[in-house]
Amino acid sequence: MAKDIENTPEKTGKDDVAEFLKKVAATPVQTPAGKDGRLIFAIDATASRQPTWDRASHLQHEMFEEAASIGGLALQVAFFRGFGEFKATKWTTDSQALIKPMSRVFCLGGHTQIEKVLKHALRQTKKERVNALVYVGDCMEEDADQLCHLAGQLGMLRVPVFLFQEGYDGIAENCFRQIAKLSGGAYCRFDSASASTLRNLLRAVAAYAAGGRRALSDLSKKSGGEARLLLEQIK
């Protein structure tokens, strides 16, 4: 599988966004009646992301605020950094409750711990359904086969992983694309020139996870752009 991906012609940023939105649009929201959708937002907080951490934190806050304005979405934030440190917040529907603890987080050198993120999502959804996992990171320093195995398990449980890669690391991209495919999620790359695109994509995913097509329709009327493109692709 990795070989096939490596032979795929490199996409432009616009193509990445279009492909991402198409896959999100094809992902059904499966929330039991009367229950909030549940979204895990996982972040790589290792040293390589320090130069752009402040901007990423700002985008994260905007996602929480968008989710709160929509309603019907419980959020949990997880992050890893340093020597084996992995933490996750409690589930909450109050976005402001997440902003304060996340504002205290700073980057520490260490290897990626994406395996812990995927295992955490598996444990959480076995307790109560998780509708989606969003992961933001820039590199991958782990066993790709193990990560893909876990992604396949999430796919069997219908927990799509939506991966946003910062920068241009080819090894990470190959692995992230496989994780997205095996879990039924999607992959998109961003850089310092596409911060607004990432913001809109995160808002669109939050809206869709919270309230399905209706919430996304309301967002597209308000902001257009990526949300409208996503809406147009939902049958």
Buried (B, 14 or more C-beta within 10 A) or exposed (E): EBEEBEEEEEBEBEEBBBBBBBBBBEBEBEBEEEEBBBBBBBBBBBBBBEEBBEBBBEBBBBBBBBBBBBEBBBBBBBBBBBEEBBEBBEBBBEBEBBBEEBEEBEBBEBBBBBBBBBBBBBEBBEEEBBBBBBBBBBBBEBEBEEBBEBBBBBBEBBBBBBBBBBBEBEEBBBBBBBBBBBBBBBBBBBBEEBBEBBBBBBBBBBBBBBBBBEBBBBBBEEBEBBBBBBBEBBE
